Amino acid sequence: MQLTLLRHIQTLAPEGTCYGQSEPELPPDHELQHRQLARALDGETFHAIYSSPLQRCALLAETIAGPRPVTYDDRLKEIDFGSWEGLPWSEIEQRPEAAPFFADWVHTPPPGGEPFIDLIARVGCFLAEIGKRHRDHHLLVVSHSGPIRAILGLAEHLPPEDFFKRSLPFGHISRINL
């Protein structure tokens, strides 16, 4: 199975804002940016297109798909940061409840949120399922930094602590064979 992984474009959330499953606004030129990314994938044939249902991914996937169907999967959503959603990281770092999270962000959830190890597990289930369904196919997956890093880290058999050591800018395209 060949996967093309595409991270969504940058939102209008202020730099340094914690957002995972919240829905920050997209820039006014998001349709143009989406078309540019679609052109970057011209000539590739995808047997299926999977996307996070969050707007910043769904709209991009729909632009690329055109009349083809997009399958939305909650397992491709970004991590849930709970009560930290929408807050500046600089403020979060000062909170007493942040210390356990920053000491072990793989296993410790943000207040009301999800630990990264759970995101890895749900992404792993997604990969197992599509691997059975699309064994010899080329798929497009439109998602977020966390799930894409999890897919790449799982494929490379890295420890979870190393998943964030790679650069994954907005609009980045990665390709892997599983």
N, C-alpha and C positions, 0 to 999 in steps of 0.2 A: 504494500500500500504506500502510495506517495502522498504526502501532505504538503500543501502550500499554506503557510500560516501567515495571516495578515493582521497586524495590530491597527486599531482604529486611529483616526487623526486626532490631533490635539483639540481639546475642548476649550471653552472660555473660562474654566475654573482658574482662579488666580494661581500663579506659580506657587508651589509649596502647599497646596490644599490637599487634604486627605479625602479622596473619593474612591469608592470601590463600586458599590451597587447603586449609588445615587446617580441622578441623571443631570449632570451639568449641561448647560446649553452648548450647542455647536456654533462655530464661527459662521458669520453671514455667508462666507464663500464655501461652506462645506460641500455643496453640490459640485462645485468646480473641483475641489480637492478629491472628492469621491470619483469623479469621472477620470481625473488624472491617474489615480491608482488603478482604475479599471483598465485604462489604456496600457498601463505597465504590465498587465496580465493578459493583454491581447495575444491570441495565438495559442493560449493554453486551453486545453479541454478538460473540464472538471466533470466527473461522473456525478458528483453531488456537491452541494454547498451547504455548510453548517455555519451557524452564527450564534453568538450570544444574543438573547432577545433585547438587551439594553440598546437604547436608541442609537448610541454612537457606533455600534457595530451593525445593528440591523439595517440602518439606512445605507451604510456602505455595502453590505452584502447584497441588498436589493438592487443597488446601482450596478454592481458587477453582474448579478444574475440576469438582469433584464426580464424576459418572460419566463425564465426557468424558475422552478420552486427553490425556496430557501428553507432549510430545516432549522428551526430555532431550538436550542437546547440550553436549559438552565445550568447545566454543568459547565458551560463555557462562560458563565458570568464571572466578573471580577470578584475578588474576596470581599466579604461583608465586613466592613470596619465598624459596624454597630454604631454606638453613640459618638464615635469620632468622625463619622461621615460629615464632610463639609467644613471641618475645622482645620485651621493651619497646623502643619506638623510642628512648627515652633511652639505653639500653644500646647499641643498634645505632649511634647517632650517634657514640659514642666509639671504635668499632672502626676500625682503620686501613683496612680494606677497604671501609669505607663512603664514604670521600671520593670515589672515582671515581663511585660510584652517585649521590651527591648532586650532583656536578658535572654529570652528564648522565644523569638518571634515565630519559629516553626511550630511550636506546640501550644503556645499561650495565645488565647484569643483576645482581641480588644474587647472592652466592656460591651456586652450585647452582640458581639460579632463572632467571627469564625476563625479558628486557627488555620494557619497555612497548610498544616498537614491534612486537614479536611478538604481543602481545595485540591491538593495533590490526589487525594483518594477519589474525589468526584471526577477529576480529569482522567485518572487512570481507568475508571469505570467507562467513561466515554470512549477512550481509546480501545478498550477491549471490545466494546459493543460494535464500534464502526469497523474494527479489524475483522470481525466475523462477517459483517455485512458487505464490506468493500475490500476484500482481501487483495485483489489485483487492480484496484482503481486509483485514480488520481482525484483527490478531494481538496476543496478549499475550505479552510477554517478561519472565520473572522472572529477575533476575540480581543482580549485585553492582555496587558503585560503579565499578570500573575498566571493565568491559564496557559499562555504561550510558553512562558518560562518553565512551567510544570511539564508541558508536553516535551519540550526540548530536553529538560533535565532527566525525565523518565527515559526518554529514548537513548540518552547518553549514559544512563546508569550513574548519575551524579548524586552525591548526598544533597538533601534539600537545602542545606546551608550554602551550597554553591550555586543554586539556581539563579540567584540575582547577581552573579559576577559577570554576566554578559550584558552588553549594550543592546537595548531593544527600543529604539526611538519610535515615536508616533509614525504610523504609516509604513512601518518596517515589514518587509516580506522575507520569510524564512522558508526553506524547503528541506524536508527530510524524507527518508524512506524507512518504513517500519516493516 
